[in-house]
């Protein structure tokens, strides 16, 4: 049976680094959402193999280190995978981890310790609003209002290990308690008291991230922040029309950037989404 599975982009609305284990892994506390925008995976019976298509196909290695193939090996499965790649790589929005999670969902596989394939993998397997703690293994689904977003990436890759290495502090306080939120404006107000602790070190490595944040703020974003370890930034807008207009304006002013308007999703259908 051939199955088609979306790999939604992951957005860290807030990300606090709360500690570091003896083995070097950082402890996180993050509020995460997923978007209608993402990659797409097709899994078919056959030998373990990967074909990459889409606008970012040339930027994705298709060898044994690709997370889609690593996911197959992790659960002892063989399948032929086609990855339609629409998200920029190494950009802080899930990327390869979301693709691996889509492969596992298409297979109906429930891997042991999925965080060993990537800290975001447990969250990406669920692909719904959640709070992620520890090294990614502690996930708690949450209810959040729908958000209209603009994603901006200046087409520079930000190496995650280098960003963590540049942190000034690794023992920050966790996120505040998440209250019941009536609408997106209430969520923006709550987010104002939170941070992405990786944003400052990423800015030191890739100063162009500041230009992305400024562009989103100039278009009226209620909140502009970097996602994950960057370099993708997001802006929260009042409605779909405002997000679309902002994306068009930024793309026109910065034709070399990757700019997309999208919205958050409440979750994915259970099992594969196609046949």
N, C-alpha and C positions, 0 to 999 in steps of 0.2 A: 504494500500500500504506500502510495506517495502522499506525503504530508507537507503542507505549507504552514509556516509558523512565523509570525511577526517577531521582530527583535526591537522593542521600543527603546528609544533614547531614555537614559536615566539622568535625572536632574537632582543634584544635592541642593535643596533649598537652603539648608544650613548644615554645617559640618564642623563639629568641635573635636579637636584632638585631646583626649582625656588621659592618656598615659602611654607607656611603652613597656611591652613585656620583656622578659630576660632574653628571649630569642630574637629580639629586634623588631617584632611586629608592633605596629602602633594600634592603640585602642581608640575607637571613634564613637561618636554619638551624632547621628545624622538623620535629618528628615528628608525623605526621598520621595520623588514622584516620577511617573513615567508619562511619555507623550505619545500622541498619535503618529508622530514622525519616528522613523527608524529604518533598520535594515529588514531584510526578509530572507528566510532560510527555507530551502526545499530539501527534504530528506527522502531518498528512495532506496529500495533494496539494492544491494550490490556491495562490491568491495569498498573498503575505507578509502575515500578519495574526495578531494575538494576542488570545486571550480568556483572562481570568484568573478562576478559580473558587476555592472553598475558604475556610477561615476567615480568611485574611489577604488575600483578594482586594482589599479596599478600600484596603489599604496599599501596593499594588504599582502603579506607573504602567504603563499598557499602551501608551504612546506609543513613538516612534521610539528613545528612549534606553534602552528596556528591553533588557537583555542578551540575551534570547532573540532579539529582532529584530536586534540588532547581530551576533549569531552568524550568523544567516542571511546578512546582508550581507557578513560577513567571508569567507564561502566562496562567495559569489555564488549562493545558493540562494533559491528561493521555496517557501514551504510555509505551511500554516495550522497554527498552534500553539495548543493549549489547555494552560494551566498551572494545575494544581491546587495551590494554595499553602497549605502547612501549616506552614512554618517562618517565624518572625517575621523581618521585613526588618531589614537593617542590624544584625545581631546577632552577627557573628563566627563563624558556622557555615556559611559557604558561600553560602547564600541564592541570590541572583541568578546568581552564578558557577556554582553547581551546576546551576541551571536551564539556563543556556547550554550547559554541557557535555552535559547530557542531550539537548538539541536536536541538537547535533553528533553524538553517538553514534547517535541515531535516524536521522540522515541518512547515517550511515556516512562522515562527512567527517573528513578529517585536515588541520586548518588549519595553515598556516605561522605560526610564532611565536604560539602560542595565548596566551602570557602577556600579549600586548598587549591582550587583552580582559579581563584581570584576573590578578593574580599567582597566584591559586588555580586558574586554569583548567586548566593541565597536570595538576595533582593531581586535580582533580574529573573530568577526562576518564577517568582511570584508576580512581578511587574504590576504592582498596584501601590497606592500610597502607603508608606510604612516608616517606622522608625528603626534604624539600623544601629546596633551597638556592638561592642567588643571588636573583634577583627572581622566583623561582617556576619558572624554566625547567629547573632541575637537579633531577630526581626519580629516586629510587632505591627500588624496592620493597623492603620488609623483611618479615620474618616476626615477628608479634607474637601473644601469647596473646589469646584472646577476653576482652573486657571488658564488664562490666555497669555502665551509666552512668545517672545522673540528670542531665538538662539543666534549668537554671533560667534564665529570663530575666525581669527585672522589668518588661518591656514599656516600656523606654526605648531609643531608638536612640542608638548611639554613633558619631559621625562619624569614620571612619578617618583622614582627613587631620589632624584636630585631635588625635587620640591620638598619631600620629607626631610632630606638631609639639611636643608636650609632653614628648617623651623627654629625659631628662637626659644620656643617653650612647648613642652609636650605634656604638661599636667594641667590643662585648662579645665574649668568647670564644665559639667555636662549641660545639655540643653535644658532650659526651663521646662516646667510641666506644660504639656499641650492642652489648652482649654477647648471647650466646645466653640467652634468658630462658625458664625452665622453666614459669612460670605468671604469673598476674596479680599476685600478691604480689611477685614478683621485679621485674616492670616498675614497680610502685609504688615499690619501693625505689630503682630506678635514676632514676625521675623526681624523687625527692626532691632529687637533686643538680642539677636543671635548673630553668628558670624560664619564665615568659612575661614578656618584657621590656616588653610593652605593658600589663601589668596595672596597674602603679603609675600611669602617666599616665592610664589610663582611670578608675581610682579617683578621681583628682583631678577629673576631669570629671563622673563619675557616681558619687557616694559610695554609692549604693544597691547597687552591685556588692559592697561589703563585706558587706551583709546577706545576699546570695545565698550568698557563700562561707561565712558563719557558719552559715546554715541547713543547708547540705550537711554541714559538719563536725559539727554537732550531731546529725545523723542517722547518724553513724558512717562517713562517707566515708573511705576509705583515703587519698585525695588529693582536695582541692577546689581548683580553679584556673579562671581565666577562659580562654576560647577566643578565639583571634584578637585582634581589637581590641575585643571585647566587644559587648554587655554580657552575653552568655550565659556562664554558668559551668557546669562539669561536676563531678560527683563520681563516683569509682570505688568500686563496692561489691562485696562478696564474691560475690554470686550474684544471680540474677534476682529472687528473693523479697525479698532485702534492698533491692534497688533499687526494687521496686514499693512496698514499705512506706514507704520514705523519700519517694518521690514523693507518695504519698497524704498523708503527714503534712505535708509542706511546702505542698502545694496547699491543704490544709484550713486551715493557719495563714495562708497568703498567697493568698487567692482571686483577687487581681488579677494574680498572676504567671502566666507560662506555664511549666508544669512537666511534664516527660515522662520516663518510664523507657524505656530502650532498650538495645540491645547493639551492639557493633561487628560489621562484616561483613568477610569475607576478600576479597571482590571481587564484581564483577558478571558475569553471563553475557556473552559476547561478542555484539556486535550488539544490535539492538532486542530487547526482552523481550516484545513482543506483536505481534499482527497486526490 
